[in-house]
Amino acid sequence: MNILDKTLSVTEKEIVKDILQRGVPDHVAIIMDGNGRWAQARNLNRIKGHKAGIISVQNTLEASIHLGIKHLTLYAFSQENWKRPTHETGTLMALLRQFLRMELKKAHRWNVRVRGIGATQELSTGIQKDLANIEKETMHNSGLQFNIALNYSGRDDILSAVKGLFRETASQKRDSIDTLTESDISRHLSTADQPDPDLLIRTSGEYRISNFLLWQIAYSEIYVTPVFWPEFRRKHLFEALSDFQKRQRRYGGI
């Protein structure tokens, strides 16, 4: 029995059935935005919003597994987020460690592989240890690939790929870089062994990419919802997927 079968309403089961018949995207990426504004609208501190957002992560992860999505990438913390107050970033890091430890058993039970992408080597020793542990423990799982973008920057991802490519080129003693291709860049990115996102979802109604997967989303379909991330539930994911399935992807063609 699927992990959500007991909790889906009759209406939701019909929606899911329709989505599955049309075919789900292989890779969904989400910019999780609006935690702070959700909290402020309720006269709560921003930390409450971040805590509420964890429930949305769990709900979205479960729904993605149920639908058979193969890759899910969530933008958890950008390099620009360090500009926020120290007490807020400190709490976010603590919540991250709590999440990683809490999700390990679920990841095994659901056959999920977990990976951190971004400049994770710049995070605290404790977070690096927790992340390395969950990556190691889930690396042989064969289900959904769950990418958590941490201390991530799309520009830095591309820069790191170029540096890696130059090092490779130098070691192979190539006379010219003119023979390099886009695929050479792609295989040095943090998502090198995964397909580019088919669908990029952004919550909170903002129409920005925010330095997320800049290379990878060149031909991704973009869906923006006004819903703040702490309110985002599986029904909102279903709405995004239904909208995606109505589109005709042209990849620059007619």
Backbone as CSV, one residue per row, in Angstrom:
resi,resn,N_x,N_y,N_z,CA_x,CA_y,CA_z,C_x,C_y,C_z
1,MET,0.846,-1.207,0.000,0.000,0.000,0.000,0.874,1.247,0.000
2,ASN,0.517,2.257,-0.779,1.268,3.489,-0.850,1.172,4.247,0.469
3,ILE,2.206,5.061,0.761,2.285,5.724,2.062,1.151,6.704,2.319
4,LEU,0.470,7.181,1.272,-0.602,8.156,1.471,-1.996,7.582,1.272
5,ASP,-2.094,6.341,0.886,-3.399,5.772,0.542,-4.446,5.927,1.640
6,LYS,-4.029,5.836,2.888,-4.985,5.893,4.000,-5.439,7.315,4.314
7,THR,-4.695,8.320,3.839,-5.008,9.696,4.214,-5.619,10.513,3.084
8,LEU,-5.561,10.024,1.859,-6.140,10.764,0.739,-7.663,10.706,0.772
9,SER,-8.291,11.839,0.517,-9.745,11.861,0.400,-10.144,11.260,-0.944
10,VAL,-11.423,11.006,-1.124,-11.905,10.457,-2.387,-11.576,11.403,-3.541
11,THR,-11.788,12.694,-3.300,-11.494,13.690,-4.330,-10.008,13.700,-4.673
12,GLU,-9.160,13.656,-3.648,-7.716,13.651,-3.877,-7.276,12.413,-4.645
13,LYS,-7.892,11.284,-4.351,-7.547,10.058,-5.071,-7.868,10.190,-6.553
14,GLU,-8.948,10.870,-6.874,-9.307,11.082,-8.274,-8.312,12.023,-8.945
15,ILE,-7.890,13.050,-8.204,-6.905,14.001,-8.738,-5.585,13.287,-9.002
16,VAL,-5.157,12.480,-8.035,-3.909,11.740,-8.179,-3.984,10.774,-9.350
17,LYS,-5.113,10.112,-9.484,-5.301,9.167,-10.589,-5.144,9.872,-11.932
18,ASP,-5.733,11.067,-12.037,-5.638,11.837,-13.276,-4.201,12.272,-13.538
19,ILE,-3.500,12.726,-12.483,-2.108,13.152,-12.634,-1.237,11.993,-13.098
20,LEU,-1.429,10.841,-12.500,-0.617,9.678,-12.851,-0.878,9.219,-14.285
21,GLN,-2.112,9.333,-14.729,-2.436,8.948,-16.104,-1.757,9.855,-17.118
22,ARG,-1.596,11.128,-16.762,-0.959,12.088,-17.674,0.562,12.003,-17.619
23,GLY,1.089,11.437,-16.540,2.534,11.305,-16.395,3.147,12.429,-15.575
24,VAL,3.893,12.086,-14.548,4.492,13.094,-13.670,5.883,13.472,-14.176
25,PRO,6.345,14.677,-13.867,7.704,15.070,-14.253,8.745,14.261,-13.483
26,ASP,9.883,14.052,-14.085,10.954,13.314,-13.411,11.548,14.116,-12.259
27,HIS,11.675,15.431,-12.454,12.389,16.260,-11.479,11.591,17.526,-11.186
28,VAL,11.265,17.716,-9.927,10.575,18.920,-9.459,11.488,19.666,-8.491
29,ALA,11.647,20.956,-8.705,12.443,21.802,-7.810,11.525,22.861,-7.208
30,ILE,11.762,23.187,-5.939,10.873,24.136,-5.254,11.679,25.195,-4.495
31,ILE,11.334,26.453,-4.743,11.862,27.559,-3.941,10.865,27.774,-2.815
32,MET,11.252,27.398,-1.619,10.355,27.449,-0.459,10.413,28.850,0.147
33,ASP,9.460,29.683,-0.194,9.516,31.089,0.198,8.286,31.485,1.010
34,GLY,8.474,32.404,1.949,7.347,32.992,2.667,7.210,32.604,4.128
35,ASN,8.196,31.900,4.672,8.109,31.523,6.090,7.960,32.735,7.004
36,GLY,8.822,33.724,6.767,8.813,34.909,7.622,7.537,35.713,7.507
37,ARG,7.069,35.916,6.281,5.839,36.700,6.068,4.616,35.964,6.599
38,TRP,4.632,34.646,6.507,3.536,33.851,7.068,3.465,34.079,8.577
39,ALA,4.607,34.079,9.234,4.644,34.279,10.682,4.233,35.706,11.063
40,GLN,4.765,36.675,10.346,4.460,38.066,10.656,2.977,38.375,10.475
41,ALA,2.355,37.746,9.497,0.923,37.960,9.270,0.085,37.439,10.431
42,ARG,0.677,36.582,11.240,-0.009,35.992,12.400,0.554,36.517,13.718
43,ASN,1.326,37.616,13.618,1.944,38.234,14.795,2.837,37.258,15.554
44,LEU,3.518,36.405,14.791,4.477,35.457,15.361,5.878,35.872,14.941
45,ASN,6.893,35.405,15.656,8.255,35.702,15.207,8.597,34.804,14.020
46,ARG,9.603,35.201,13.259,9.952,34.518,12.014,10.343,33.060,12.241
47,ILE,10.896,32.782,13.396,11.325,31.412,13.707,10.134,30.454,13.662
48,LYS,8.981,30.926,14.134,7.775,30.091,14.103,7.438,29.700,12.670
49,GLY,7.671,30.628,11.750,7.414,30.343,10.347,8.336,29.254,9.809
50,HIS,9.604,29.308,10.200,10.554,28.291,9.745,10.200,26.918,10.311
51,LYS,9.759,26.901,11.558,9.366,25.623,12.159,8.136,25.052,11.460
52,ALA,7.181,25.929,11.151,5.973,25.477,10.451,6.316,24.965,9.059
53,GLY,7.364,25.532,8.461,7.765,25.127,7.123,8.253,23.693,7.049
54,ILE,8.739,23.151,8.160,9.219,21.763,8.176,8.086,20.799,7.870
55,ILE,6.894,21.101,8.373,5.725,20.248,8.107,5.434,20.225,6.609
56,SER,5.603,21.365,5.955,5.378,21.440,4.512,6.397,20.596,3.753
57,VAL,7.635,20.595,4.229,8.672,19.758,3.603,8.269,18.295,3.684
58,GLN,7.869,17.863,4.863,7.482,16.460,5.056,6.280,16.100,4.198
59,ASN,5.286,16.986,4.148,4.076,16.749,3.366,4.388,16.648,1.878
60,THR,5.257,17.538,1.392,5.632,17.551,-0.025,6.461,16.324,-0.382
61,LEU,7.347,15.942,0.516,8.180,14.762,0.281,7.316,13.503,0.178
62,GLU,6.380,13.357,1.093,5.489,12.190,1.076,4.666,12.149,-0.207
63,ALA,4.135,13.294,-0.605,3.309,13.350,-1.810,4.133,13.044,-3.052
64,SER,5.365,13.520,-3.086,6.243,13.268,-4.235,6.552,11.785,-4.370
65,ILE,6.768,11.127,-3.239,7.013,9.684,-3.250,5.775,8.956,-3.758
66,HIS,4.636,9.373,-3.257,3.361,8.755,-3.649,3.145,8.841,-5.165
67,LEU,3.503,9.973,-5.751,3.272,10.203,-7.169,4.340,9.562,-8.060
68,GLY,5.431,9.129,-7.464,6.486,8.508,-8.259,7.449,9.500,-8.881
69,ILE,7.504,10.712,-8.350,8.503,11.681,-8.811,9.882,11.134,-8.459
70,LYS,10.812,11.210,-9.393,12.112,10.575,-9.183,13.138,11.477,-8.510
71,HIS,12.993,12.792,-8.707,13.954,13.743,-8.134,13.191,14.944,-7.574
72,LEU,13.505,15.301,-6.339,12.902,16.471,-5.693,14.017,17.308,-5.096
73,THR,14.092,18.572,-5.505,15.131,19.468,-5.001,14.485,20.651,-4.295
74,LEU,14.791,20.829,-3.028,14.225,21.921,-2.231,15.310,22.933,-1.882
75,TYR,14.994,24.207,-2.081,15.923,25.302,-1.776,15.762,25.655,-0.301
76,ALA,16.611,25.083,0.527,16.466,25.227,1.971,17.194,26.450,2.534
77,PHE,18.385,26.742,1.983,19.172,27.860,2.539,20.152,28.329,1.469
78,SER,20.044,29.598,1.104,20.933,30.153,0.085,22.143,30.821,0.734
79,GLN,23.170,31.071,-0.059,24.334,31.782,0.468,23.957,33.198,0.890
80,GLU,22.959,33.768,0.203,22.502,35.117,0.552,21.761,35.153,1.888
81,ASN,21.245,34.006,2.327,20.494,33.962,3.586,21.355,34.277,4.804
82,TRP,22.678,34.225,4.653,23.559,34.566,5.776,23.458,36.047,6.152
83,LYS,22.840,36.845,5.280,22.662,38.274,5.571,21.593,38.505,6.634
84,ARG,20.832,37.470,6.946,19.780,37.601,7.953,20.393,37.694,9.352
85,PRO,19.599,38.113,10.345,20.117,38.221,11.717,20.714,36.896,12.198
86,THR,21.764,37.005,12.993,22.498,35.827,13.460,21.606,34.857,14.212
87,HIS,20.706,35.376,15.038,19.846,34.476,15.810,18.919,33.683,14.898
88,GLU,18.524,34.285,13.758,17.645,33.577,12.824,18.411,32.486,12.083
89,THR,19.603,32.818,11.567,20.378,31.805,10.845,20.817,30.685,11.784
90,GLY,21.117,31.034,13.022,21.503,30.010,13.994,20.367,29.032,14.258
91,THR,19.162,29.568,14.394,18.004,28.709,14.624,17.719,27.849,13.395
92,LEU,17.886,28.417,12.209,17.675,27.659,10.978,18.634,26.468,10.894
93,MET,19.876,26.688,11.284,20.849,25.601,11.259,20.492,24.518,12.284
94,ALA,19.997,24.946,13.441,19.572,23.986,14.467,18.386,23.169,13.983
95,LEU,17.444,23.835,13.312,16.285,23.130,12.760,16.713,22.153,11.668
96,LEU,17.720,22.539,10.913,18.226,21.660,9.866,18.797,20.377,10.468
97,ARG,19.600,20.510,11.514,20.168,19.330,12.155,19.067,18.429,12.715
98,GLN,18.078,19.053,13.309,16.946,18.292,13.856,16.229,17.541,12.744
99,PHE,16.029,18.209,11.612,15.344,17.591,10.480,16.132,16.408,9.936
100,LEU,17.433,16.582,9.766,18.261,15.511,9.206,18.231,14.273,10.089
101,ARG,18.297,14.471,11.393,18.278,13.332,12.310,16.903,12.673,12.345
102,MET,15.871,13.481,12.289,14.504,12.992,12.376,14.100,12.229,11.114
103,GLU,14.611,12.662,9.972,14.177,12.098,8.702,14.932,10.835,8.305
104,LEU,16.009,10.499,8.996,16.811,9.350,8.586,16.000,8.055,8.553
105,LYS,15.255,7.779,9.609,14.463,6.547,9.649,13.392,6.551,8.567
106,LYS,12.756,7.705,8.356,11.726,7.795,7.323,12.333,7.575,5.937
107,ALA,13.525,8.135,5.727,14.176,7.992,4.429,14.420,6.522,4.113
108,HIS,14.846,5.775,5.126,15.044,4.336,4.927,13.717,3.641,4.625
109,ARG,12.702,3.975,5.395,11.410,3.319,5.245,10.802,3.614,3.881
110,TRP,11.045,4.801,3.371,10.462,5.203,2.092,11.411,4.983,0.914
111,ASN,12.592,4.421,1.182,13.557,4.094,0.118,14.067,5.358,-0.587
112,VAL,14.264,6.438,0.186,14.685,7.729,-0.358,16.196,7.901,-0.225
113,ARG,16.821,8.458,-1.262,18.223,8.859,-1.199,18.280,10.353,-0.899
114,VAL,19.143,10.736,0.011,19.256,12.147,0.402,20.632,12.678,0.028
115,ARG,20.653,13.875,-0.507,21.926,14.517,-0.843,21.847,16.009,-0.554
116,GLY,22.909,16.560,-0.022,23.012,17.996,0.145,23.761,18.581,-1.031
117,ILE,23.249,19.641,-1.635,23.955,20.315,-2.724,24.211,21.759,-2.319
118,GLY,25.329,22.306,-2.768,25.729,23.643,-2.374,27.089,23.598,-1.702
119,ALA,27.518,24.728,-1.175,28.815,24.815,-0.498,28.684,24.279,0.925
120,THR,28.342,23.008,1.046,28.097,22.403,2.356,29.367,22.313,3.191
121,GLN,30.527,22.369,2.523,31.801,22.308,3.247,32.025,23.550,4.103
122,GLU,31.234,24.599,3.871,31.351,25.833,4.646,30.411,25.861,5.849
123,LEU,29.569,24.843,5.977,28.651,24.770,7.110,29.381,24.247,8.341
124,SER,28.707,24.284,9.477,29.353,23.853,10.724,29.728,22.370,10.658
125,THR,30.692,21.990,11.486,31.142,20.603,11.532,29.993,19.659,11.872
126,GLY,29.126,20.098,12.792,28.005,19.265,13.199,27.045,18.985,12.056
127,ILE,26.717,20.033,11.283,25.806,19.860,10.163,26.451,18.988,9.083
128,GLN,27.722,19.222,8.817,28.425,18.401,7.834,28.400,16.929,8.238
129,LYS,28.563,16.678,9.531,28.548,15.301,10.033,27.171,14.665,9.860
130,ASP,26.129,15.398,10.235,24.762,14.881,10.105,24.410,14.640,8.645
131,LEU,24.813,15.566,7.775,24.512,15.444,6.356,25.261,14.256,5.747
132,ALA,26.523,14.129,6.104,27.313,12.998,5.598,26.726,11.673,6.059
133,ASN,26.195,11.660,7.270,25.619,10.427,7.816,24.372,10.001,7.049
134,ILE,23.468,10.955,6.816,22.234,10.595,6.121,22.504,10.267,4.654
135,GLU,23.499,10.925,4.057,23.873,10.602,2.679,24.435,9.185,2.591
136,LYS,25.295,8.847,3.538,25.907,7.516,3.551,24.872,6.431,3.806
137,GLU,23.985,6.688,4.765,23.001,5.681,5.150,21.937,5.444,4.084
138,THR,21.721,6.435,3.213,20.653,6.305,2.206,21.177,6.128,0.780
139,MET,22.473,6.091,0.606,23.048,6.110,-0.741,22.645,4.909,-1.599
140,HIS,22.306,3.799,-0.971,21.936,2.607,-1.736,20.426,2.464,-1.925
141,ASN,19.648,3.413,-1.388,18.204,3.383,-1.613,17.922,3.669,-3.084
142,SER,16.870,3.092,-3.595,16.613,3.172,-5.036,15.380,3.995,-5.398
143,GLY,14.785,4.657,-4.404,13.593,5.453,-4.673,13.914,6.889,-5.019
144,LEU,13.071,7.798,-4.573,13.214,9.218,-4.888,14.563,9.767,-4.443
145,GLN,15.172,10.587,-5.306,16.390,11.316,-4.965,15.976,12.668,-4.390
146,PHE,16.262,12.884,-3.114,15.863,14.101,-2.417,17.081,14.983,-2.220
147,ASN,17.126,16.082,-2.964,18.242,17.029,-2.867,17.854,18.198,-1.957
148,ILE,18.702,18.493,-0.985,18.489,19.641,-0.117,19.554,20.675,-0.447
149,ALA,19.141,21.802,-1.014,20.084,22.855,-1.389,20.425,23.687,-0.158
150,LEU,21.667,23.570,0.295,22.126,24.213,1.532,23.340,25.087,1.250
151,ASN,23.296,26.319,1.749,24.366,27.272,1.451,24.599,27.267,-0.061
152,TYR,23.487,27.305,-0.787,23.529,27.126,-2.238,23.482,28.463,-2.971
153,SER,24.174,28.505,-4.098,24.149,29.639,-5.017,24.261,29.088,-6.425
154,GLY,23.331,29.445,-7.288,23.385,28.980,-8.665,24.638,29.455,-9.376
155,ARG,25.013,30.702,-9.139,26.224,31.234,-9.763,27.459,30.500,-9.259
156,ASP,27.501,30.237,-7.963,28.636,29.515,-7.401,28.695,28.085,-7.928
157,ASP,27.532,27.485,-8.151,27.469,26.140,-8.711,28.127,26.120,-10.093
158,ILE,27.801,27.121,-10.915,28.384,27.212,-12.249,29.880,27.500,-12.162
159,LEU,30.257,28.419,-11.274,31.675,28.762,-11.100,32.483,27.543,-10.671
160,SER,31.952,26.781,-9.731,32.641,25.574,-9.266,32.773,24.557,-10.399
161,ALA,31.731,24.474,-11.236,31.778,23.553,-12.377,32.868,23.965,-13.356
162,VAL,32.971,25.270,-13.622,33.996,25.765,-14.545,35.393,25.505,-13.984
163,LYS,35.575,25.746,-12.696,36.875,25.485,-12.080,37.236,24.003,-12.185
164,GLY,36.253,23.148,-11.906,36.494,21.715,-12.013,36.833,21.307,-13.432
165,LEU,36.180,21.939,-14.376,36.425,21.635,-15.783,37.824,22.084,-16.201
166,PHE,38.241,23.257,-15.723,39.586,23.735,-16.033,40.656,22.819,-15.440
167,ARG,40.408,22.355,-14.218,41.366,21.437,-13.597,41.455,20.147,-14.410
168,GLU,40.311,19.662,-14.852,40.284,18.440,-15.655,41.002,18.660,-16.980
169,THR,40.730,19.808,-17.600,41.344,20.124,-18.890,42.864,20.202,-18.760
170,ALA,43.318,20.849,-17.669,44.761,20.983,-17.456,45.412,19.621,-17.231
171,SER,44.753,18.767,-16.466,45.323,17.449,-16.171,45.397,16.577,-17.418
172,GLN,44.468,16.809,-18.360,44.472,16.046,-19.603,45.333,16.703,-20.676
173,LYS,45.881,17.888,-20.320,46.797,18.615,-21.204,46.187,18.899,-22.580
174,ARG,44.925,19.335,-22.542,44.284,19.720,-23.797,44.917,21.006,-24.326
175,ASP,45.089,21.101,-25.622,45.683,22.295,-26.219,44.685,23.440,-26.330
176,SER,43.389,23.106,-26.351,42.381,24.135,-26.552,41.112,23.795,-25.772
177,ILE,40.418,24.837,-25.361,39.137,24.617,-24.684,37.973,24.782,-25.662
178,ASP,38.297,25.022,-26.929,37.251,25.242,-27.932,36.375,24.015,-28.147
179,THR,36.881,22.858,-27.773,36.113,21.622,-27.983,35.160,21.329,-26.835
180,LEU,35.195,22.151,-25.783,34.318,21.916,-24.640,32.866,22.178,-25.010
181,THR,31.954,21.445,-24.373,30.527,21.550,-24.687,29.721,21.860,-23.429
182,GLU,28.433,22.126,-23.611,27.550,22.371,-22.469,27.506,21.158,-21.551
183,SER,27.556,19.979,-22.124,27.516,18.762,-21.295,28.736,18.661,-20.391
184,ASP,29.855,19.252,-20.812,31.052,19.261,-19.959,30.792,20.079,-18.697
185,ILE,30.087,21.206,-18.864,29.719,22.013,-17.699,28.731,21.238,-16.825
186,SER,27.714,20.670,-17.455,26.646,19.988,-16.724,27.173,18.869,-15.835
187,ARG,28.149,18.127,-16.312,28.632,16.991,-15.525,29.538,17.399,-14.368
188,HIS,29.813,18.701,-14.238,30.572,19.183,-13.089,29.688,19.941,-12.093
189,LEU,28.400,20.041,-12.388,27.486,20.721,-11.475,27.134,19.825,-10.295
190,SER,26.496,20.407,-9.290,26.121,19.644,-8.091,25.060,18.593,-8.389
191,THR,24.344,18.753,-9.491,23.299,17.802,-9.882,23.729,16.995,-11.105
192,ALA,25.019,16.768,-11.244,25.597,16.208,-12.472,24.950,14.922,-12.954
193,ASP,24.591,14.051,-12.052,24.067,12.739,-12.458,22.543,12.698,-12.484
194,GLN,21.913,13.864,-12.517,20.452,13.928,-12.473,19.909,14.754,-13.636
195,PRO,18.669,14.483,-14.044,18.071,15.291,-15.114,17.773,16.701,-14.614
196,ASP,17.763,17.656,-15.520,17.397,19.016,-15.145,15.934,19.044,-14.709
197,PRO,15.570,19.978,-13.828,14.172,20.054,-13.379,13.207,20.277,-14.538
198,ASP,12.133,19.527,-14.539,11.059,19.749,-15.506,10.176,20.901,-15.044
199,LEU,10.015,20.997,-13.736,9.101,21.980,-13.145,9.763,22.671,-11.961
200,LEU,9.714,23.999,-11.983,10.193,24.805,-10.856,8.990,25.482,-10.215
201,ILE,8.779,25.227,-8.942,7.672,25.829,-8.194,8.232,26.878,-7.238
202,ARG,7.600,28.041,-7.198,7.967,29.045,-6.193,6.722,29.434,-5.416
203,THR,6.839,29.419,-4.102,5.725,29.812,-3.250,5.815,31.294,-2.895
204,SER,4.755,31.810,-2.309,4.624,33.175,-1.770,4.376,34.248,-2.822
205,GLY,4.203,33.848,-4.097,3.823,34.815,-5.119,4.934,35.676,-5.674
206,GLU,6.166,35.419,-5.302,7.291,36.203,-5.822,7.748,35.637,-7.157
207,TYR,8.028,36.534,-8.119,8.439,36.110,-9.456,9.949,36.316,-9.618
208,ARG,10.707,35.566,-8.847,12.159,35.623,-8.924,12.730,34.207,-8.888
209,ILE,13.900,34.049,-9.493,14.604,32.765,-9.465,15.484,32.666,-8.220
210,SER,15.939,33.814,-7.718,16.720,33.888,-6.480,17.979,33.015,-6.510
211,ASN,18.669,33.038,-7.651,19.985,32.388,-7.741,19.897,30.879,-7.503
212,PHE,18.836,30.267,-7.982,18.602,28.835,-7.743,18.698,28.043,-9.037
213,LEU,19.609,27.087,-9.100,19.741,26.169,-10.236,19.748,26.908,-11.574
214,LEU,20.532,27.971,-11.660,20.480,28.841,-12.830,20.760,28.115,-14.140
215,TRP,21.729,27.228,-14.142,22.048,26.479,-15.357,20.974,25.428,-15.635
216,GLN,20.563,24.748,-14.585,19.685,23.578,-14.725,18.267,23.917,-15.167
217,ILE,17.785,25.127,-14.864,16.375,25.439,-15.159,16.201,26.186,-16.480
218,ALA,17.172,26.070,-17.367,17.119,26.795,-18.642,15.806,26.567,-19.384
219,TYR,15.277,25.337,-19.328,14.022,25.034,-20.018,12.970,24.446,-19.077
220,SER,13.097,24.733,-17.806,12.089,24.272,-16.849,10.816,25.096,-16.983
221,GLU,9.686,24.456,-16.765,8.429,25.188,-16.664,8.361,25.792,-15.258
222,ILE,7.869,27.024,-15.159,7.833,27.726,-13.875,6.386,27.919,-13.430
223,TYR,6.139,27.575,-12.174,4.802,27.715,-11.593,4.935,28.501,-10.293
224,VAL,4.204,29.616,-10.202,4.240,30.462,-9.011,2.884,30.409,-8.315
225,THR,2.898,30.130,-7.026,1.674,30.120,-6.239,1.758,31.200,-5.155
226,PRO,0.659,31.885,-4.844,0.682,32.901,-3.793,0.756,32.308,-2.388
227,VAL,0.616,31.012,-2.278,0.607,30.344,-0.973,1.974,30.446,-0.314
228,PHE,2.025,30.871,0.949,3.278,30.888,1.688,3.711,29.449,1.977
229,TRP,5.026,29.231,2.060,5.519,27.867,2.216,4.919,27.119,3.416
230,PRO,4.762,27.721,4.589,4.191,26.957,5.711,2.769,26.462,5.457
231,GLU,2.088,27.034,4.477,0.728,26.598,4.140,0.713,25.599,2.989
232,PHE,1.855,25.390,2.363,1.920,24.539,1.174,1.707,23.082,1.567
233,ARG,0.715,22.443,0.945,0.400,21.058,1.224,0.297,20.276,-0.082
234,ARG,0.009,19.009,0.024,0.001,18.159,-1.161,-0.995,18.648,-2.206
235,LYS,-2.107,19.245,-1.754,-3.088,19.738,-2.725,-2.488,20.821,-3.604
236,HIS,-1.573,21.617,-3.043,-0.928,22.663,-3.823,0.070,22.058,-4.807
237,LEU,0.723,20.983,-4.390,1.609,20.261,-5.309,0.785,19.660,-6.444
238,PHE,-0.357,19.089,-6.101,-1.230,18.520,-7.126,-1.654,19.601,-8.132
239,GLU,-1.964,20.804,-7.635,-2.369,21.907,-8.507,-1.240,22.298,-9.454
240,ALA,-0.026,22.337,-8.920,1.135,22.695,-9.742,1.377,21.655,-10.827
241,LEU,1.253,20.392,-10.464,1.469,19.314,-11.430,0.372,19.296,-12.495
242,SER,-0.854,19.548,-12.088,-1.956,19.596,-13.046,-1.755,20.724,-14.055
243,ASP,-1.283,21.878,-13.562,-0.995,23.006,-14.440,0.151,22.659,-15.397
244,PHE,1.181,22.032,-14.879,2.331,21.623,-15.681,1.910,20.691,-16.817
245,GLN,1.010,19.779,-16.508,0.604,18.781,-17.500,-0.239,19.364,-18.631
246,LYS,-0.757,20.575,-18.439,-1.538,21.228,-19.485,-0.653,22.013,-20.460
247,ARG,0.607,22.150,-20.124,1.504,22.956,-20.950,2.149,22.114,-22.056
248,GLN,2.531,22.804,-23.118,3.255,22.167,-24.206,4.695,22.654,-24.167
249,ARG,5.613,21.774,-23.870,7.021,22.157,-23.754,7.653,22.176,-25.142
250,ARG,8.153,23.341,-25.545,8.663,23.513,-26.899,10.193,23.551,-26.971
251,TYR,10.843,23.838,-25.860,12.310,23.891,-25.816,12.868,24.815,-26.901
252,GLY,12.210,25.931,-27.096,12.681,26.904,-28.082,12.142,26.687,-29.465
253,GLY,11.411,25.597,-29.694,10.844,25.316,-31.016,9.474,25.945,-31.176
254,ILE,8.814,25.626,-32.245,7.495,26.196,-32.537,6.433,25.552,-31.676
